């Protein structure tokens, strides 16, 4: 069965079943209604010059209209480039310059800030800002006003090798990095994970992660669609959301949750009632957790209070889902399940060059429940048919990946005898704050622009809610004092960095500890900070962040 045949058959089978529910208004849309709206919008995009293979950037907050837009692009064969509206202008401009989209689609709320970003820009009317949109404009598209087009054939020439999306993740580089995925890989991977976790058409998901990242786009939209399930679409989770999170989930019949550890921590701290406790015990079938390491304390407290088994899984933006685990298995701290069908895992040997390391050095690689005698810790390497199509180069061209090669994850883990994977740490110079990947280099580069700053090293410290928080360690030029320039640093960060990138603490240090070749020793800096900022060589002045940024992303 072709991709077109399988997806059209699914829509026909689920024609009258609800697919999307707007959490704010309660308005519901069936699979049939959703499909026809996506076809109409796909035809409109085609009329405006978008063709198969064209890249289309979109900068719209979570809403049902964004879901329709995504599928309109899939039906048309256009490549989706989601952009988080909360990113700094510099990052937005970088993404647009790098991916070179044929069109930029925005909402009314982004219209002012988006002026001049792209020569071919349209506004997509959403329920959230409908009242602020003038009645008629050439750049305005209202889905409800679009007429069906008999000439538009959804997925007419869809193939597994077609690109479906280019997702930008901060990773470890100073600028966002674009990576592309193929349509066939996403469909295959989502179906394999759903089958392993027993997700079916009776599952109803609660979409509170940003749809600009893999979590909201892939985990909570594409996957549920392929399962014939339903999705309640809400704005991105924040501290205020915790006040009515359980009431909304209960009202709309949610039974499947997908959360980041930060969300769990906020709910534990902010939830003062018993609605969530009663709701989870009575209604929740699956409670998935991903996007960042789950602290054992948070896991234990949440499970005890709400009476659900949290299901951790493992995957990256580059690899999609890698493992799945049974809801009934208790595997201990760091356990993330077993490899999905077709996925192979191994643990790298740090003492041997990768090019020279035979596979047998690590015992048998794991596929499903294959056995192995190896329990040594090392970098987790993956071979998967669902590996990304590749990264985008500086000029926007795609550098292809090879799914027949081992992919080094940067994560540290071990494989047990039964093929169970445990993640125990990570090697990447990366901060994961509230489930969002943050590049220290990007923050360092920005703070270096402040007059008086001679050098910057950005590191993380543990945080009860976020998992990790950001500390900017500064070496100042002679004559400058942190006390007198703190407000300037904070203002600069607010203006030039996204909210989740802003440091929670600013520290001054006399000299950075360095290696023999002059590289700053961030491990030693973390050790200094771990001593509660009381060493004589370190003087601390800090300002805590008060805003809580939504954890989004499909990716680790």
C-alpha positions in Angstrom: 0.0 0.0 0.0 1.4 3.4 -1.0 1.7 6.3 1.5 -1.2 8.0 -0.2 -3.4 4.9 -0.1 -2.7 4.2 3.6 -3.4 7.8 4.7 -6.5 8.2 2.6 -7.8 4.9 3.9 -7.2 6.0 7.5 -9.2 9.2 6.9 -12.0 7.4 5.3 -12.1 4.8 8.1 -12.1 7.6 10.8 -14.3 10.0 8.7 -16.7 10.9 11.5 -14.4 10.4 14.5 -13.0 13.5 16.3 -9.4 14.2 15.6 -8.8 17.7 17.0 -10.3 19.5 20.0 -9.6 23.2 20.7 -8.9 23.3 24.5 -9.9 26.9 24.7 -13.2 26.8 22.9 -14.1 23.2 23.0 -14.7 23.1 19.2 -14.1 19.7 17.7 -13.0 18.7 14.2 -13.5 15.2 12.7 -10.9 13.4 10.6 -13.1 14.1 7.6 -13.4 17.8 8.3 -9.7 18.1 9.1 -8.8 16.3 5.9 -10.9 18.6 3.7 -9.6 21.7 5.4 -6.0 20.5 4.8 -6.8 19.8 1.2 -8.4 23.3 0.7 -5.4 25.0 2.3 -3.0 22.8 0.3 -4.8 23.9 -2.9 -4.5 27.6 -1.8 -0.8 27.3 -1.1 -0.4 25.7 -4.6 -2.4 28.6 -6.1 0.1 30.9 -4.5 3.0 29.2 -6.1 4.2 26.6 -3.6 5.3 23.3 -5.3 6.4 19.9 -4.1 9.8 20.2 -2.5 9.5 23.9 -1.7 10.4 24.9 1.8 7.7 26.8 3.6 8.5 28.4 7.0 5.8 28.9 9.5 5.8 31.0 12.7 2.5 30.5 14.5 1.7 29.7 18.1 -0.1 26.4 19.0 -3.5 26.2 17.5 -5.7 23.9 15.4 -5.0 26.0 12.3 -1.3 25.3 12.6 -2.1 21.5 12.6 -4.2 22.0 9.4 -1.3 24.0 7.9 1.2 21.2 8.6 -1.0 18.6 6.9 -1.7 20.9 4.0 2.1 21.0 3.4 2.3 17.2 3.7 -0.5 16.8 1.2 1.2 19.2 -1.2 4.6 17.7 -0.7 6.1 21.0 0.6 8.8 20.9 3.3 7.7 22.3 6.6 10.1 24.6 8.5 8.6 25.4 11.9 9.9 28.5 13.7 9.2 29.2 17.4 7.6 32.7 17.6 9.4 33.2 20.9 12.9 33.0 19.4 15.0 36.1 19.2 14.9 38.1 16.0 18.5 37.2 15.3 17.7 33.5 15.5 14.6 33.9 13.3 16.5 35.8 10.7 19.3 33.2 10.8 16.8 30.3 10.2 15.2 32.1 7.3 18.5 33.0 5.7 19.8 29.4 6.2 16.7 27.4 4.9 15.7 30.0 2.2 12.0 29.2 2.3 9.7 29.9 -0.7 7.1 31.4 1.7 6.8 32.5 5.3 3.4 31.9 7.0 2.7 33.9 10.2 -0.2 34.7 12.5 -1.6 38.1 13.2 0.2 38.2 16.6 3.5 37.9 14.7 2.7 40.4 12.0 4.4 43.4 13.4 7.6 41.7 14.4 7.8 39.8 11.1 7.8 42.8 8.9 10.6 42.7 6.4 11.6 39.1 7.3 10.6 37.6 3.9 9.3 39.0 0.6 6.7 36.3 0.2 4.7 36.3 3.4 1.1 35.5 4.2 -1.0 35.6 7.4 -3.0 32.6 8.4 -6.1 33.5 10.4 -6.4 31.6 13.7 -9.1 31.5 16.3 -6.7 33.1 18.8 -6.4 36.4 16.9 -9.4 36.4 14.6 -10.9 39.6 16.1 -7.6 41.5 15.4 -7.6 40.8 11.7 -9.1 43.2 9.1 -11.9 41.9 6.9 -9.9 41.7 3.7 -6.3 41.7 2.8 -4.3 40.1 -0.1 -1.9 38.4 2.4 -4.6 37.0 4.6 -5.8 33.4 4.4 -8.9 32.2 6.3 -9.2 28.4 6.2 -13.0 28.6 6.7 -13.4 30.7 3.6 -11.4 28.4 1.3 -13.4 26.5 -1.4 -12.6 22.8 -2.1 -10.6 22.3 -5.3 -11.4 19.3 -7.4 -8.0 19.6 -9.1 -6.0 19.2 -5.9 -5.0 15.6 -5.2 -3.5 15.1 -1.7 -0.3 13.1 -1.6 -0.5 12.7 -5.3 3.1 11.9 -5.8 4.2 11.2 -2.2 7.2 9.0 -1.7 9.1 7.7 1.3 12.2 9.6 0.3 10.4 13.0 0.2 11.4 15.5 2.8 8.6 16.3 5.3 10.2 18.8 7.6 13.3 20.8 8.5 13.5 21.2 12.3 15.9 23.6 13.9 17.5 22.7 17.2 20.1 24.7 19.2 22.3 21.7 19.8 25.9 22.5 20.7 26.6 25.1 18.1 26.3 28.9 18.5 23.5 29.1 15.9 20.4 26.9 15.4 21.1 23.8 13.4 18.6 22.6 10.8 18.0 18.9 10.3 15.7 17.3 7.8 13.5 14.1 8.0 12.0 12.0 5.3 8.3 11.3 5.1 8.7 7.5 5.0 11.0 7.5 8.0 8.6 9.5 10.2 5.6 7.4 9.3 7.4 4.1 9.8 9.0 5.2 13.1 5.8 6.6 14.6 3.8 3.5 13.8 6.5 1.2 15.3 6.6 3.2 18.5 2.8 3.3 18.7 2.6 -0.4 18.2 5.2 -1.1 20.9 3.5 1.2 23.4 -0.1 0.0 22.5 -1.3 3.4 21.4 -4.5 3.1 19.5 -7.5 5.0 18.2 -9.0 5.2 21.7 -6.0 7.3 22.8 -6.7 11.0 23.4 -3.5 13.1 23.7 -3.1 16.5 25.4 -0.9 18.7 23.2 0.7 21.3 25.5 4.2 21.2 24.0 5.3 23.7 21.3 4.3 22.6 17.9 7.5 24.3 16.6 9.5 21.4 17.9 9.5 17.7 17.5 7.5 17.1 20.7 4.5 19.0 19.6 4.9 18.4 15.9 5.8 14.7 15.8 4.9 13.1 19.2 1.6 14.9 19.7 0.3 15.4 16.1 1.7 13.2 13.5 1.8 10.0 15.7 -1.8 10.4 17.0 -3.0 11.0 13.4 -1.4 7.8 12.2 -3.0 5.9 15.1 -6.5 7.2 14.4 -6.4 8.8 17.8 -7.5 12.3 18.9 -5.7 15.4 20.2 -6.7 18.2 22.5 -4.7 21.3 21.3 -3.8 23.8 23.9 -1.3 26.7 24.3 2.2 25.9 25.4 2.4 24.8 29.0 3.7 27.4 31.5 3.3 28.0 35.2 -0.2 29.4 34.8 -1.3 26.3 32.9 -0.8 24.3 36.1 -3.7 26.0 37.7 -6.3 24.4 35.3 -4.2 21.7 33.6 -6.1 18.8 35.2 -9.5 20.4 34.8 -9.0 20.9 31.0 -7.7 17.3 30.7 -10.7 16.0 32.5 -13.2 18.1 30.6 -11.9 17.1 27.2 -11.5 13.4 28.0 -7.7 13.2 27.8 -6.3 9.8 28.6 -2.7 10.0 27.2 -0.1 12.5 28.5 3.3 13.4 27.1 5.3 15.6 29.4 8.8 16.9 30.1 10.3 16.5 33.6 9.8 20.3 34.1 6.1 20.0 33.6 6.0 17.2 36.3 7.9 19.4 38.7 5.7 22.4 38.2 2.5 20.3 38.6 3.8 18.8 41.8 4.6 22.2 43.2 1.6 24.2 41.9 -1.3 21.7 42.1 -3.2 22.3 45.3 -6.3 20.3 44.6 -7.2 16.6 44.2 -8.7 16.7 40.7 -5.5 15.6 39.0 -5.0 12.7 41.5 -8.5 11.4 41.0 -8.4 12.0 37.2 -5.1 10.2 36.7 -6.1 7.1 38.7 -9.4 6.9 36.9 -8.6 7.9 33.3 -5.0 8.1 32.3 -3.8 5.1 30.2 -0.3 6.3 29.3 1.9 9.0 30.8 5.0 9.4 28.7 8.0 11.4 29.8 10.8 12.5 27.5 13.0 15.4 26.2 15.3 15.5 29.2 16.6 13.3 32.0 13.9 12.5 34.6 15.2 13.0 38.2 14.4 10.0 40.4 12.9 12.3 43.1 10.4 13.8 40.6 9.5 10.4 39.2 8.8 8.9 42.6 6.8 11.8 43.9 4.7 12.1 40.8 3.9 8.4 40.6 3.0 8.2 44.3 0.8 11.3 44.2 -1.0 10.7 40.9 -1.0 6.9 40.8 0.3 6.6 37.3 3.4 4.8 35.9 5.6 7.2 34.1 6.9 5.8 30.8 10.4 7.0 29.8 11.5 6.6 26.2 14.6 7.5 24.3 15.1 9.3 21.0 16.8 12.3 19.5 15.8 14.8 16.9 18.2 13.1 14.5 17.0 9.5 15.1 13.3 9.9 16.1 12.2 7.2 18.5 14.9 4.7 19.4 13.4 2.7 22.2 10.1 1.9 23.8 9.3 0.4 27.1 6.4 -1.5 28.7 4.1 0.5 31.0 4.4 -2.4 33.5 8.2 -2.8 33.5 10.1 -1.2 36.4 13.7 -0.9 35.1 15.3 1.4 37.6 16.9 4.8 37.3 17.8 5.7 33.7 15.9 2.8 32.1 14.4 3.9 28.8 13.3 0.6 27.2 14.5 -1.6 24.4 15.3 -0.9 20.8 12.4 -0.6 18.3 12.3 -3.1 15.4 15.0 -2.3 12.9 17.0 -0.2 15.4 20.4 -1.4 16.6 22.3 -0.1 19.7 25.9 -0.4 20.9 28.1 1.2 23.5 31.2 2.9 22.2 34.6 2.0 23.6 36.4 5.2 24.6 39.8 3.6 24.5 39.6 2.5 20.8 39.3 4.7 17.7 35.8 4.4 16.3 37.0 3.6 12.8 39.0 0.7 14.1 36.5 -0.7 16.6 34.9 -4.0 15.5 31.3 -4.4 16.5 32.2 -7.4 18.6 34.2 -5.2 21.0 31.0 -4.3 22.7 29.5 -7.8 22.7 26.5 -8.2 20.5 24.6 -5.2 19.3 21.0 -5.1 20.5 18.0 -5.4 18.4 14.8 -5.8 20.4 15.5 -8.2 23.2 18.8 -9.7 21.8 21.1 -10.7 24.6 24.6 -9.4 25.3 27.3 -9.9 28.0 28.2 -6.2 27.9 27.2 -3.8 30.8 30.0 -1.3 30.4 29.1 2.4 30.2 30.1 4.5 27.2 28.7 6.6 24.5 25.5 5.3 23.0 25.6 4.7 19.3 22.6 4.0 17.1 22.0 2.5 13.7 18.5 3.1 12.5 16.6 3.2 9.2 14.8 6.3 10.5 18.0 8.5 10.8 17.5 12.0 9.6 18.0 12.8 6.0 20.9 15.1 7.0 21.9 18.5 8.4 21.7 21.8 6.5 24.9 23.4 5.6 25.6 27.1 6.0 24.3 27.8 2.5 21.1 25.8 3.1 22.0 22.7 1.1 21.4 19.3 2.7 24.4 17.2 3.7 23.0 13.6 3.5 23.2 11.2 6.4 23.9 7.5 5.9 21.5 5.3 7.8 23.9 2.4 7.4 26.4 4.1 9.6 26.5 4.2 13.4 25.3 7.6 14.8 27.1 8.8 17.9 24.5 10.3 20.2 26.8 12.1 22.8 24.8 10.4 25.5 26.4 8.0 28.0 24.6 4.7 28.8 24.8 1.0 29.2 23.1 -2.1 27.7 21.9 -4.9 30.0 21.8 -8.6 29.2 18.2 -8.4 27.9 18.9 -5.5 25.6 17.5 -2.8 28.0 19.1 0.6 27.5 20.0 2.8 30.5 21.0 6.5 29.9 23.3 7.6 32.7 24.7 10.9 31.4 25.8 12.8 28.4 29.0 14.0 26.8 27.6 17.0 24.9 28.4 20.5 26.0 24.7 21.1 26.1 22.3 22.5 28.7 18.8 21.0 28.8 16.6 23.5 30.7 13.0 22.5 31.0 13.3 20.1 28.1 14.8 22.7 25.8 18.2 22.2 24.3 20.3 25.3 24.9 23.7 26.1 23.2 26.2 27.5 25.7 28.1 28.9 22.7 25.1 31.0 21.6 24.7 32.6 25.1 28.4 33.2 25.3 28.6 34.8 21.9 25.8 37.2 22.9 27.1 38.2 26.3 30.6 38.9 24.8 29.0 41.9 23.1 28.5 43.7 26.4 31.0 46.3 27.1 33.4 45.3 29.9 33.1 41.5 29.4 36.4 40.0 28.5 35.5 36.3 28.4 32.4 34.2 29.1 31.9 30.5 30.0 28.3 29.3 30.2 27.6 26.2 32.2 24.7 24.5 34.0 23.8 23.9 37.6 21.1 21.5 38.9 17.6 23.0 39.3 14.7 21.4 41.1 12.1 22.5 38.5 14.0 22.9 35.2 16.4 20.0 35.7 19.3 22.4 34.8 19.7 26.2 35.0 22.1 28.5 33.2 25.0 30.2 34.8 27.1 32.8 33.0 30.6 32.9 34.4 32.3 36.2 33.4 35.8 37.5 33.4 35.5 41.3 33.3 38.0 43.9 32.0 39.9 45.9 34.6 37.8 48.7 36.1 34.5 46.9 35.7 32.4 45.5 38.5 29.5 43.1 38.2 27.4 45.0 40.7 27.4 48.1 38.5 26.7 46.3 35.2 24.3 43.5 36.3 21.2 45.3 35.1 22.9 46.0 31.7 23.7 42.3 31.3 20.1 41.3 32.2 18.7 43.8 29.8 21.1 42.7 27.0 20.1 39.1 27.5 16.3 39.9 27.4 16.8 41.8 24.2 19.1 39.4 22.3 18.3 35.9 23.7 15.2 33.8 23.8 13.6 33.6 27.2 14.8 30.1 27.9 18.4 31.1 27.0 18.7 33.8 29.6 21.1 33.1 32.5 19.6 32.6 36.0 22.9 33.6 37.6 25.8 35.9 36.7 29.2 35.1 38.3 32.6 36.7 38.1 35.8 34.9 38.4 39.4 36.1 38.5 40.8 33.6 36.0 39.3 30.7 34.2 40.8 27.2 34.9 42.3 26.0 31.6 43.8 22.9 30.1 47.4 22.7 28.8 46.3 23.9 25.4 44.4 26.9 26.8 40.8 25.4 26.7 38.5 26.5 29.5 37.8 23.7 31.9 34.1 23.8 32.3 34.2 20.7 34.5 36.3 22.6 37.0 34.0 25.6 36.8 31.0 23.4 37.7 33.0 22.0 40.6 33.5 25.6 41.9 29.8 26.4 41.5 28.9 23.1 43.3 30.7 24.4 46.4 27.8 26.8 46.8 29.6 29.8 45.2 31.7 30.3 48.3 35.3 29.9 47.1 37.5 32.9 47.5 38.3 33.0 43.8 34.6 33.4 42.9 32.4 36.4 43.8 28.7 35.9 43.0 26.0 38.4 42.2 22.8 36.9 40.7 19.3 37.5 39.6 16.9 34.6 39.4 14.7 34.1 36.3 11.0 34.3 37.1 9.4 33.3 33.8 9.0 29.6 33.1 9.6 28.6 29.5 7.6 25.8 27.9 9.6 22.5 27.4 9.0 21.7 23.5 10.9 19.6 21.5 10.7 16.0 20.1 14.3 15.7 20.6 17.0 15.0 23.5 
